[in-house]
Amino acid sequence: MNSESNGMTKLQKLGEILFRLRDYTPIPVGVAAILYANPTACSLAFGAIVSLIGEVIRAYGVAFIGTISRTRSYSNGQLVSSGPFSVLRNPLYLGNLGLSLGISIMAGVWWIPLLVVAFFYAQYIPIVAWEEMKLARIFGQEYTKYCAEVPNRWFPKLSAFYRYGWCVKPDSWGPAIKSEKRTLTAIAFAVALMLGLFMWNRATEFQALPLANFLSIGK
């Protein structure tokens, strides 16, 4: 057993596992969204806007934290507390929620966004518990002070925007944009897929019929 596992709670141990699997755990929800999607013009437009906001939040956070956001471990580098990290501890996860929620809204089915939100917190509450334990071990009092100054994990308080110089430009957007290519590709695929389902529904006799029902008819 790794020495870092000593003293970890069950929630933190679960978070460590989910952190390493986080690229794959959303797949079942994604499959459900595809099978039961019934996109409309309104759901596509609104969902695309929400996804875009989520990606802007993600990219802004990555521009400050760097490409470490793509790794499955933490370095012993500098604690990032500037930019969006000065008002929220986990701006990248807020961006992830916006992205996932936006794509689920595109599906045009009311229960899919609810499923996405429930799944998001079921996964990221343990992940954040593990991450905070790691950061506390690495940075000690510096991280304790940071948590006291930035208490919010999920959503920033409006008052925080007045207290901190959050609206600052990163040194460079280049690494963030390069790092986000995979995310942008996934978003483009999801949008194209939902748009394709929308056009398919309009062009066939199975108009407004979820793919799951269509597949059952073909049996």
PELINCOR-V517831 format. One record per residue. N is the residue number from 1. RES is the residue in one letter. PSI is psi in whole degrees, 0 to 359 (none if undefined). OMEGA is omega in degrees with one decimal (none if undefined). NEAR is the number of other ideal C-beta (glycine too) atoms within 10 Angstrom. Layout:
n/res/psi/omega/near
N/RES/PSI/OMEGA/NEAR
N/RES/PSI/OMEGA/NEAR
This chain:
n/res/psi/omega/near
1/M/135/177.8/5
2/N/140/-178.4/7
3/S/335/179.7/6
4/E/342/-179.8/11
5/S/344/-179.7/10
6/N/131/178.0/7
7/G/3/178.6/9
8/M/142/175.6/17
9/T/169/178.0/12
10/K/323/179.1/9
11/L/318/179.6/15
12/Q/321/177.2/19
13/K/319/176.2/14
14/L/319/178.4/18
15/G/321/178.0/24
16/E/318/179.3/22
17/I/314/-178.6/13
18/L/327/178.1/17
19/F/319/-178.7/20
20/R/337/-178.4/13
21/L/8/-168.4/12
22/R/340/176.8/14
23/D/343/-174.1/11
24/Y/335/-176.2/8
25/T/331/179.2/15
26/P/353/-174.1/19
27/I/313/-179.9/9
28/P/321/178.1/11
29/V/320/178.2/19
30/G/319/178.4/16
31/V/317/178.4/11
32/A/320/179.7/19
33/A/321/179.8/24
34/I/315/-175.4/16
35/L/324/-174.4/14
36/Y/8/-177.9/17
37/A/140/174.1/23
38/N/66/-171.3/18
39/P/146/174.4/23
40/T/170/178.6/15
41/A/320/179.9/10
42/C/316/-178.9/10
43/S/323/178.0/20
44/L/314/-177.8/19
45/A/312/-177.9/11
46/F/317/178.9/15
47/G/322/178.8/23
48/A/321/178.8/19
49/I/315/179.5/13
50/V/318/178.5/20
51/S/319/179.5/23
52/L/317/177.4/14
53/I/316/178.8/16
54/G/318/-179.4/22
55/E/325/176.3/19
56/V/317/177.8/12
57/I/315/179.0/21
58/R/308/-176.1/26
59/A/322/178.6/19
60/Y/319/177.6/20
61/G/317/179.8/24
62/V/326/179.5/26
63/A/337/179.3/21
64/F/322/-176.3/20
65/I/337/177.0/19
66/G/187/-174.6/17
67/T/355/175.8/11
68/I/339/179.4/13
69/S/342/179.8/14
70/R/355/-176.8/12
71/T/171/179.2/9
72/R/22/176.8/10
73/S/172/180.0/8
74/Y/139/175.6/14
75/S/173/176.3/9
76/N/33/-177.9/6
77/G/207/-175.2/11
78/Q/142/175.8/9
79/L/124/-178.7/13
80/V/122/-179.1/15
81/S/15/-178.6/16
82/S/175/179.7/14
83/G/223/-178.7/20
84/P/338/179.0/27
85/F/352/177.7/20
86/S/350/178.5/22
87/V/347/-176.6/22
88/L/136/-177.5/22
89/R/329/-173.6/21
90/N/63/-178.5/22
91/P/329/178.5/22
92/L/323/179.7/19
93/Y/327/173.2/21
94/L/320/175.9/22
95/G/319/177.2/24
96/N/318/179.0/22
97/L/317/178.2/22
98/G/317/178.3/20
99/L/309/-177.2/23
100/S/318/-179.4/23
101/L/319/179.4/21
102/G/315/179.7/24
103/I/323/179.0/29
104/S/326/176.6/29
105/I/323/177.2/25
106/M/329/-177.1/29
107/A/336/175.6/28
108/G/21/179.4/25
109/V/125/-168.5/19
110/W/327/-172.8/9
111/W/344/-178.5/11
112/I/315/174.5/21
113/P/323/177.2/20
114/L/319/177.3/12
115/L/319/179.6/16
116/V/315/-179.9/23
117/V/315/179.5/14
118/A/317/180.0/11
119/F/321/-179.5/17
120/F/309/-177.5/18
121/Y/328/176.6/12
122/A/328/-180.0/12
123/Q/315/-169.5/21
124/Y/341/173.6/21
125/I/312/174.9/15
126/P/321/-179.7/21
127/I/314/-179.7/21
128/V/323/177.3/20
129/A/318/178.6/19
130/W/316/-179.4/20
131/E/318/-179.0/19
132/E/324/175.2/17
133/M/317/179.6/18
134/K/313/-177.8/18
135/L/324/177.7/18
136/A/323/178.9/14
137/R/323/-176.7/12
138/I/314/-170.4/14
139/F/349/174.7/17
140/G/234/-175.5/10
141/Q/330/178.8/8
142/E/320/179.5/13
143/Y/324/176.8/17
144/T/317/177.7/12
145/K/319/179.1/13
146/Y/317/179.6/18
147/C/325/178.2/14
148/A/324/-179.1/8
149/E/329/-179.8/12
150/V/82/-173.4/20
151/P/341/-173.1/11
152/N/129/178.9/14
153/R/323/-166.7/16
154/W/318/-178.8/15
155/F/135/-179.5/11
156/P/149/172.2/18
157/K/145/179.1/13
158/L/325/-179.1/8
159/S/334/-178.4/9
160/A/331/-179.2/16
161/F/338/179.1/13
162/Y/336/-175.7/9
163/R/329/-173.5/12
164/Y/151/175.9/19
165/G/69/-172.8/10
166/W/328/-173.8/18
167/C/73/-179.3/11
168/V/151/-179.8/11
169/K/140/173.8/9
170/P/166/178.7/19
171/D/324/-179.7/8
172/S/141/175.6/9
173/W/345/-174.5/14
174/G/305/-179.6/10
175/P/324/-179.6/14
176/A/315/179.8/20
177/I/318/178.1/13
178/K/318/-179.7/11
179/S/330/-175.6/19
180/E/5/-178.6/20
181/K/319/-179.2/9
182/R/319/177.5/11
183/T/316/179.4/18
184/L/323/176.9/13
185/T/318/179.1/10
186/A/320/178.6/15
187/I/315/-179.6/19
188/A/320/178.8/10
189/F/316/-178.9/11
190/A/317/179.5/23
191/V/316/179.6/17
192/A/321/-179.3/10
193/L/313/179.3/18
194/M/322/177.0/24
195/L/321/177.5/14
196/G/318/177.6/11
197/L/322/177.6/20
198/F/314/179.9/20
199/M/323/179.1/11
200/W/317/178.2/15
201/N/322/-177.7/20
202/R/334/-171.9/11
203/A/351/-175.7/9
204/T/169/178.6/10
205/E/345/178.5/5
206/F/45/-176.3/13
207/Q/135/178.4/10
208/A/32/-179.5/11
209/L/120/178.4/14
210/P/149/-177.5/19
211/L/325/179.9/16
212/A/318/177.5/13
213/N/321/179.7/13
214/F/318/179.7/14
215/L/325/178.3/10
216/S/329/177.7/9
217/I/325/-177.4/8
218/G/352/-178.7/6
219/K/none/none/4
